[in-house]
Amino acid sequence: NTWAEGACKCNGWKSQNPPPTPPPPTPPRAEQPIAVNLLEPCRSCSHPLGDHVTHLENVSEEVMNRLLGIALDVEYLYTCVHKEEDADTKQVYFSLFKLLRKCILQMGRPVVEALESPPFEKPSIEQGVNNFVQYKFSHLPSKERQTIVELAKMFLNQINYWQLETPSQRRQRVPTDDVAGYKINYTRWLCYCNVPQFCDSLPRYEATQIFGRTLLRSVFTVMRKQLLEQARQEKDKLPPEKRTLILTHFPKFLSMLEEEVYSPNSPIWSEDFMVGSSGGQIPRALFTTDVVTKQLYKNGNHTTCFLCAFEGGEKRKSSEPLSHEDTKKARVIGDIPMELINEVMSTITDPTAMLGPETSLLSAHSARDEAARLEERRGVIEFHVIGNSLNQKPNKKILMWLVGLQNVFSHQLPRMPKEYITRLVFDPKHKTLSLIKDGRVIGGICFRMFPSQGFTEIVFCAVTSNEQVKGYGTHLMNHLKEYHIKHEILNFLTYADEYAIGYFKKQGFSKDIKVPKAKYVGYIKDYEGATLMGCELNPSIPYTEFSVIIKQQKEIIKKLIERKQAQIRKVYPGLSCFKEGVRQIPIESIPGIRETGWKPMGKGKEMKDPDQLYSTLKTILQQVKSHQNAWPFMEPVKKNEAPGYYQVIRFPMDLKTMSERLKSRYYTTRKLFMADMQRIFTNCREYNPPESEYYKCANLLEKFFYTKIKEAGLIDK
C-alpha cells in the first residue's frame, strides 16, 4: 500500500496460503461476492483494511481487474522462486516477481527491461521454415505440398511449446558449446515465451517468431531425437490418417531441415529470401528493373501463407501497432507492385503454365532438363555421389555402379585410355555423381574436389548414347552444382575437347576463368588440344529448379504484358503523310505511341570519346563528393547504424562505389553514371522521413549534381 509508505511494510493483498502450483483457468461461476468489512483489522499488520485501499478509490474497474491479475501472477512467481532448484531459472523468476510487485505498487504495466527487445534475430524460425518449404518443395503437386505444409505447422507448434533445457543441463551435455550465448537466449525465452504462459499480465510471444537460427541450432538435435522417439512410442495411439504422416514423412522432413539448419550458407536464412506480401509466391526482387542481376529462389504458385496459423495452441493477437520500420514497404522505383503480381498469378489456373506438364509429351520450347526433372520426381531416375574407399569395407552395389561408370566413360570417350579412366574412377580422391535408371548406370560426372584451393576439377562427363538428348546431361550438372554449394566449393574447372565445349557453354562455363591461376596450377591435369573452361556458382540459386523459376517468370510477365495490351488496345488511323512525300517524322508524333509507355530519349549529348567521358565524369563526381551536403552518401550504409536499411533498400548505392565503378571504366555512357547518382538520392528519400537531415541533404545535393551535369553539356540546360 502507499498510504503509509515506509511505516507499514504489510503485504495485505497477499494470501496466507498461496496455491502450490499455478492452477488451470476455470470458467467463471455465478456465485455471490464475499462481503468484506473494510473496518476490520488487517490480519497482517492490524491496520484497518480500508487503509490499504484508499489509493484505489477512484480507479476504474478495468485497472482494478488488471492489478488483481498481476497480484495473482506475483503469487505464482513467488511459488516458482521457492520451488525452483536451478539457479539461472530461479534468478529470472525472482526478477519477474520484483517487476510485477513494483507494477502493483505503481499501478503500471509490466515491461521487461532488456538491452534488446523482440525479435532477437532475423529471419525468425517461422520465416526460415517457411523459406525451407518453398526452397525444397515448391515443385511438388499441390496435394503433396500440402502434406509438407502440415509437417511444417506441426514442427513449429512443437517449438512454441518446447521446454528448453537449463544452461547448467546444457553445459553438462555439450561442454564445448557457447554457454554464455545460450544463457542469454534461455533468459529471453523464459521472460517472453515460457513464464507468460501462466502469467497473463506479461506479454507473450511465440518462440518461432522472435528467435532465429541460433536458438533453433541449439535445440534441434535433441528435439528431433525426442520427437521421433515419442512418435515411435505412441504410434498405436495415432489416428490412421496421421500415422503415415508422422512415422514416414516427418523423419525425412526433419532430416532435410537439419541439413539446412546446420549448413553455413543455406539460402533459407538469408534476409534476401523474399516472399510476397500475402505470404507467397515470387520473390519481390524478380520483378524490379534490375531483374537480371538479382538472385533467384524457388517458389511455389500457392497464394496463401501456410505458416500463419497452427493447429493446437492458441495464438494471442498482438495489440501493439506495427513499428515504423515494419510498416515501410521495401519498394524501389520501377518495381511491379506485389499486389498486381498476386492478382495476375491468381488468373493462371493451368498448373502446366507455371510448373510444366506432368507428361512425356513435352513441347519443343520446354527446358532442356524438364523431362529429366519429371522422371526424377516419379522415381524413374536417381542421382548418387559415390566413390571408392580404402578405409571402409567395399559395398557391392557401389562397386557395381563404379564398374558401370567406367564402361560408360570408356564407350563415350574413346580417345581416353581405358586404364586411365579406370584409375581415376576407382581412385579414392575422386568421386562420381552417378545417374541411375532402372538400377543401372547410364551416365555420370567424375570429379575431384580441392577444398583448400576453392575449386573442383571435372574429369569425365558422359551419358550413354541411347539415353542422350533427354536432358540428363543438364540435370546431372545441376545436381553437381547443388552438391558443391552444400560443400562450400563455388568454382568448377575442366578441360573440354572440341566436342564438349558446346555442352559446357550451355551449363554456364566460359573461357574466362574466375579462379586465380596460382590456385589451380599444379593441381589440375593438363590435356593437349583441350580448352580450359570454368564456371562460378551462385550459392543462392537452386540449380535443379532454375528453369522452372524462369518459366514462372516468363508466364507472369506474359500475363502482365497482356494486361497492358488490353489497356491500350486502341486502333489509330494509319499515317498518310508518307504518301505526300514526307521522308521522316519524329517518333513522338506517331499516334498512340505515348500511351504504350514510350518516352522520348534525353536530348543530352553522349560523348563518343571514352577518355573524354571518363575525364568529364571524374570531374563531376569529385565536385559532388566535395559538396558540403555529400557527407551522408560517401560510403555504403552500415547495417548497425541504420536498422532494416537493406530490407527497405534493395539496390544500395554510394559515392565510394561510384568512384570504384568509374575507376574500372564501368560508366561507358552518361546514362549509367546518372542512374547510379539518382539511385543515391532515391534511396535516401525512400528510407528517411522528409523532415530528416538526410532527406534535405539528398535534395540539395541532387540539385547541385544536375547543375554540374548541365554545365558539362551532358543534358540540355
N, C-alpha and C positions, 0 to 999 in steps of 0.2 A: 504494500500500500504506500501511498505518498503523503497521507495526512500528517504523519509524524516521522518524516524521513530522518533517519539517524537515531531516533529514540526507540522505535519499535522495529524489531527485525522479524516479526511474525510472518509466516507464510500461511495466512489464514485461508487462502484458496486451496491449500494442499490437502489431499486426503490423508487420513490417518493410516489407511490400509490400501496402498496402491496396488493395482492389479499386477500379478506376477509377469504376465506377458501381454502384448498388445492384443486385445480381444477383437474378433472379427466384427465388421459392421453389422448392426442388427436393424431391422426395419422399425420405423417409429411406432410406438404403441400409444393408443388413446387412453392414457392414464391421467388422473388428476394431478396437477403440480403440487409438490410438497410445500406447504406454507411455512415460511421462515420468519421468526420474530427477530427483527434487527436490533431489538433492545437487549436480547440475550447476550451474555458474555461469550467471548471467543474462547474456545476450549484450549487454544494455544497460548494466548497472552492475556486473557481476562478482559481486554477492552471490549466495549460493545461491538457487536458485529456490524452495526451501521457505520461505525467509524472507518471500517475497512473499505467501504464502497462509496464514500462521499464524492470521490473524484469521478464516479461513473454515473452520477445522477442524470446528466444531460447527454449521455452517449446514446447513439441510435441503436436500435435492435440489431442491425446488421453488424456494427462494430462489436457489440457485446457478444454475438454469436461467434465472431471471428476470434475474439480474445479467449472465449471458452474453449474453442478448438485448439488454440495454442497451448492453453493450460493443460489440456488432455495430452497433447503431444509431449509436453515437458515431463509429464508423469511417465510416459512410455520410455523416453530417453533416460530418465532417472533410473528406471529399472534396468535398461540396457547397460548403462555405465557400471552398475554394481554386479551384473551377471557376466559381463564380457571378460574373458581371460586374456585375449590378445591385446598387447599394449597399444599398437597402432590404431586398432579399431576403437578401443576404449577412449583414446585421445580425441578422435573425431566425434564420437558420441558426446563427450563432455563439452567440446567446443560448441556443438549444435545446441546442447542443453542450455549453456550460458546465453547463446544468441536468442533462443526463444524466451527465456526468462526475462531478458532485457527488453524484448518486444512487448511483453505483458506490462512491465512497469512503465514503459514509454508509450504504450498503445500504438506501436508502429507495426510495420510489416517486415517479416524476416527477409533479410537479404544476405546471402552468404558472401562474405568478403574474401576475395581471392585476387591474385595478380592477373589471372586470365578468366574470362567468362566463356560459357559455352557458345559455339562449338570450339573444341580444342584442336581439331585437325581437319583439314580438307584434302581430298573429298572424304566424306563420312563413310562409315562401314556400309550404311544403307546404299549410298551412291556407288561405292565400289562394287558391291554385289550386283546392283542394277547394271553397271557397266559390264561386269563379268558376263551376265546373262546375255546382254546384247552382243558382246565381243565373241562369245563362243557358240551361241545357239540361235542367232537371228536367222540362220539359213534353214532352220527346221520348219516343217509344215506347222500350221497354227495349233493343231491338237497336241503334237509332241512338244512344241514350245510352251504351251500352257502347263504341261507337266513340270517343266523346268521352273516355270514361274511359281508353281505351288511349292516346290522344294526350296526356292529362294525365300518365300514368305515364311515357311516353317523354320528355316535356319535363322533368319533374322529375329523371329519371335523367341527362339531359344536363347539368343544372345541377350535380348532385353530382360529376360527373367533368369539369367545365369548368375550363379553365386560365385564371385571371384574369390580365388584363394588369397589369404592374407600375405603381406610381404615376407613375414617370417617363414610361412609354409613354402613360399616360392623360393626363398633363399636356400632352404634345405633340399628342395627338388632340383633347382638349377643354380648351383653356386656361382657359375660364371656370368650369370645374367646381370643386366643393368638394374640393380636393386633400387637405386635412387629414382630412376625414371619410372619404374613400375609402382613404387610407393606413391609418387605424385598422382598417377592415373587411378590408383586404388582409392586414394583420398577423394579425388574428384567423383569417382563412381559412387562412393558412399554418400557424399553430400548431395549429389544431383540426381542419382538414379535409385539407390537402394533405400536409404532412410526415408525419402519422400513417399515410398510405397506404403508405409504405415504411419507417417506423419503428414497429414494432408495440408498442414499450414505451410510446408516447404514446397516450393515449385519443383515439379518433377519433369525430367527429360528422359527420352528414350536413349539408351546407351548407343544404339546403332546410328543415332542422328548427331550426337555430339562428340563421339570418339571416331578415330580413323584406323588406318592400317597398323599403327604402333600397338594399340591395345589388342586388336584382332590377332596380331602375331603372337602376343604374349599368352593368349588363351586358346588359340586354335587347336594346337596339337592335343592338349588334354581334353578339350571339349569334343573334338572329333572322336577320340577313343571312347569317351564315356557315352556319347550319343549312340554310337554303333553297338556298344555293349548293351546298352539299355534296350535298343531295338531288338537285339537277338533274344534277350531275356523275356521280352513282352510280346514276341511275335504271335503267340497263340491268342493273345487278347486283342490283337489288331483286327479291325473290320477288313473283310476280303478286299474291298476296293482300295484300301490304304496299304495293304501288306506288300504288294509288288512295288509300290511307290517308295516305301521306306526301306525295304530289305534289298531291293535290286537297284533302283535308280539313285537313292540317296547316297550310298557309299561312293559311287562313281562321281556324282556331283561334288562331294566333299574332296575327293582326290584331285579333281581338276581345279577346284577353287584353291586348294592348298598350294598347288604349284604357282598360282598367280599371287597368292598372299606372300610367299617367301621369295619369289623371283625379284631380283633387284631392279629390273627395268620393265615390269609388266605395265602395259599402257592403261590398264583399268584404273590405276591410281594417279593418273595424270589429270591435272585440273583442266587440261585442254580437251579431255574426252567429253565432248558436249552432247547433250540430249535436247530434244525440242522442248518448248515451253509447256506442252501438255504431256510431257513425260516420255516422249517417244522416239522419233524415228530417224531423222537425218541430222548429222552434225551441222550446227549453225555455220561453221567455217566453210562448209562445202558450197554455200550459196552467197559468197561475198565476191567482190570484184577481183580479189586475188585468189580465185578458186584453185588455180593450178598449183600454187605454192603451198597450200595447206595440207596438213596430214589427214589421212583418211582412216575411218574406223568402220567396223562392222555395225550395221544397224538393221533391225527388222522393219517390217512395214505395219507394225501394230500402232494403234493410235491412242492407247491409254497407258498410264503409268501403272505398272504392275506391283510397285512396292509402296503404294500409298495407303494400304490397309492390310492389317494382319488378321488371321483367324485366331481367336483365343487371345485374351489380353486386351483390355480396353485401352484405347489411347485417349489421353487428355487433350483437349483443344487448348492451344496456347492463346491466351487473351492479349498477349503483348503484341503491339504493332510491329511490322517489319522495320528493320533498321534502314537508314538512308542507303547504305551500301547494297542491301539485299534488293531494294526496290529499283535500283538502277538497271537498265537493260543494257546488256553487253552488245551494243549495236554499232556498226560502223557505217559511215556514209556509203551508200551503194549496196548495202545488204538487201536481200529479199526478206520481208518480214516472215517470221516463223508461222504466224497465223495463216498467211497465204499458202505457205508450203503445206501446212497441216490440212488446209481446206482442199488443196489440189490432190494431196495423197488420198483423201477420203473418196475422191472420184475415181481412183484407179482400183476398180473392183476385180479386175482379172489378175489372179496371182502370177500367171505366166509373164505378165507385162513387167513385173518387178523382179521376180526371182528366177525366171527361166522355166520352160516347160518340163514337167516330170515325164519325159518320153524320149525315146531314142531318135525320133523323127525331128532332128534339130534343124533349124533354118540355116541358110548359108551365112547369115550375119551373126550366128552365135559365137560366143567367146571360144578361143581355142581349147580351153580346159573345161568347158561346160559339161561335155559328155563324160569326161573322166571324173569330174566332181559328183555328178549324179550316180555314176557307178560306185564310187566310194561310199556315198550316202546309203546306197542299197546293199552294201556289203559285197559287191562283186569283186572289187579290188581292195587290197590293203597295202599299207606302207610301213616298213620296219627298218630302223637303223641297226645294222648288225656288223659284227666283226669277229675275227679270230682272237683267241686269248691263250696265253701261255701259262696263266695262273689258275684258271678255272677248268673244271672237267668239261671236255668237249660236249656240246649239245648237238645231238644227231640232226635235228631239224635245221639248225643254223648252219651246220657243216654242209648239208644238202643244198641249202639256199646259196651258200658261197660257191659251191661247185656249179650250180645253175648260173650264177652271175659270171663266173669265169667263162662258161660256154657262150653266154650272150655277148660278152665283150669280145671274145675271140672271133665269133661269127661276124659281128657288126664292125669290128675294127681290124680288118685283115692285114693291115700294114704294121700292126703292133705284134711283136713276137709273143707267142703263147706263153713261153716261160716267164717273160716279163710281166704279163697280165696276171698269171698265177701267183707270182711272188708278191705283187702288190695287193691283190685281193685277199690273200691269206696273211699278209703282214699285220701283226697286232697294232701297229701305229696307224694303219689305215682303217677307215670304216666305209661302209657302203649303205646308202639309202636304197633299199630293195623294193621293187614293185611286184607284188604277189597277186596272181589271178588264178583262181581255181586250184590253189595250193602249190602252184609252180611259179618260178621266177620268169618274168617276161621283160624286165628292164631294171636299170639302176644307175646310180651315180656314186662312183668310188671317189673318196676324198680323204685328205689328211689335214687335220687341224693344227695350227700353230698359235695357241692362245697367247704366248708371250710376245709374239710378233703382231698379233691383231688381225690375222687373215687365215683363210683356209684355201688350200690348193685343190682344185677339182682335177682329178687324174683321168678318169674314164667316165663317159656318159653315153648310154645307148639304150634303145628299146628294140626288142626282136622285130624283124622285118614284117612279119604277118600281123603285128599289133600296132604298126605305126599309123600316123595320120588320124589318131583318135584323141589327141590332146594329152596323151600320157607324159610326153616329154616336158610340156609346160607345167603340168600338175606336179611332176616329180621335182622340178626345180623350185616350185613354190613351197612344197613341203620342206625342201632342204633349207630354204631361206628362213622359214619359221623355226626350224630346228636350231639354226645358228643364232637367231635372235635370242632364243631362250638360253643359249650358252654364251651370249655376250660377245660373239665374233661377228663383225659387221662388214667384212670385206671378203670377196671371192677373187681368186686369181686362177687363170687357166691358160694353157697354150692350145689354141684352136687351129685345126688344119683348115684348108680352103673349103672343105665341105661342111664344116661345123660353124663357121663364122656367122652365117645367116641365122642359125638356131640361137646362138648366144646373144646376138644383137636383139632378137625378139624377147629374150629373157632379161634385158636391161644391161647387158655387158657392153663395154666400149673399149676402144684402144687407149682412152685417156685414163691412165692408172692413178687412182687416188692414194694408194699405199706408197709411202716414201721408198725409194729404191733400196736404201740401206736396210730396210725391214725385211725384204724378201730375197736379196741377192745371197746366194749360198744356201738358201733353204729350198727354193722351188727348182724342180728339174727342168732343164732346157731341152727343147725339141727343135731340130733343124726343120726349116721350111714351115714352121707354125707361127701363129701370131699371138703375142701375149695380150690377153683381154682381162678386164677387171669389172667388178660390179660392187657398188656400195649399197648396203641395205639400210632401209629406214625402219627402226625398231617399232614405230607406231603403225605400220601398215600390216594388216592381216593378209598375207600374200595369197593364201589359198582361196580367199573370198574377194580378192581385189576386183576381178571382172564383174562380180555380182554388184559391187558398190557402184562401179562405173555405169552398169546397166540401169541401176536405180536412178542415178543422177540424170542419165540421158532421158529416161522416161518422164521424170518430173519436169526437167527443163522443156521437153517437148510439149507437155501439157501447159506449162506457163506461156510458151510461145503461142500455142493455140488460143489461149485466153486473150493474149494481147492482140492477136489477129482478129478475133471476134469483136474486140472493142473498136478496131479501126477499119473494119471491113466496109469501107465506103468507096463507091466507084466514081472516079472523076472523069470528065470528058478527056479524050486524047489531045495531045498537043498538036496544033495545026501550024505553028509558027515556022516549022522547018520546011513546009511546003511553000512558004512565002519567001524562002531564001535565007532565013536566019541559020547561021552555021553553029552557033554556040549560045547557051543560056546559063545563067547561074543556077547551081543545084537548088538553092533555097527557093527559086521561083517555080519549081515543079509542084503542081497542086497535090496536097496531101502529104508532102514529104516530112513536114514538121510533126504531123500527127503520129508518125511512126516512132517518134523519139529521136530523130536525127537532129543534130545541132551543127551549125556551121563551125568550121575549124577556126582556131585563133588566127588572127592576121599578123601575128608577130613574125619576125624574120628568123628562120632557122639557119644558124651558121653552118656552112658546109665544111669549113676547115676545122678538124678536130682540135688542133692545138689552140686555135683562136677561141673556140668554145670553152676549152679547158681553162684557159687564162681568164676569160670573162667570168666564168662561174666561180673560179677560185677567188677572184677579187670580190664578187658579190657575197660569197659565203664568209669571207674574212670580215667584211663590213657588218654583216648581220651578227657574227659572233662578238664583235667589238661593241655592239649596241648596248646601252645601259639596261634594257629590258630582256636581254638574252639569257640572263643567269639561270632561269629555271629550266632551260632547254639544252644546256651544254652537254649533259651526259644522260645515258639511259636512266629511267626512273628506278630507284631501288625498292624492292618489294617491302622491306621493313619500314620504309618511310611513307609509303602510300598503300595501305592495306586494300587488297582487292583490285588494284590497278589493272593487273593483267587478266582479270576476269572481265573487266569492262572494256579495256582497250585491246583489241585483237591484233592490231598492226602498229606496234610502237615505233617511234622514230625520234631521233635527237640529232643535234648538230655534230656531235662526235662521230656518230655513224655516218652522217652525210660527208664529213671530211674524209673518212676512210673510203667511202664509195667514190668520192671524187678522185682520190689518190690512185685508186685501182682502175680508173677510167671507166667506171660504170655508167656515168652520165654521158651517153652518146647523143642525146638530144636535150634541148632545154626543157621539154615537157617532163621528162623523168625527174630532172632537178626540181622543177616547180611542184611536181606532185608530191615528192618527199617533204619539201618545205611546208606545203599546205597541210600534209598529214600531221605535222607537229602542232600546228595551230588547231586543227580539227580535234585531235586527241585531247588537247588541253581543255577545250570548251566542252567536250563530251564528258570528261571526268570531273571537272571542277565547277562549282556554282558560279553564276555570273558576278556575284559580289566579291569573289576571291581575288587576291592579288595576282595569282597565276593567270586567271582569265583576262585580267586587264593587260598583263604583260603580253599575252598572246595577241590581243587586238592591236596594241601599239607596234609590236614587232612585225606583225603581218603588214600593217600599213607602210612601215619603213621598207620592208622587203620589196613590195610591189613598186615603191618609188624607185628603188635601185634597179629593178628589172626593166622598168620603162626607160630609165636613164641609159641603160646599156643597149637599148634598142631591141630587146628580146620580145617585147609586146608593144602594141601601139599605145601612144600616150592618150 
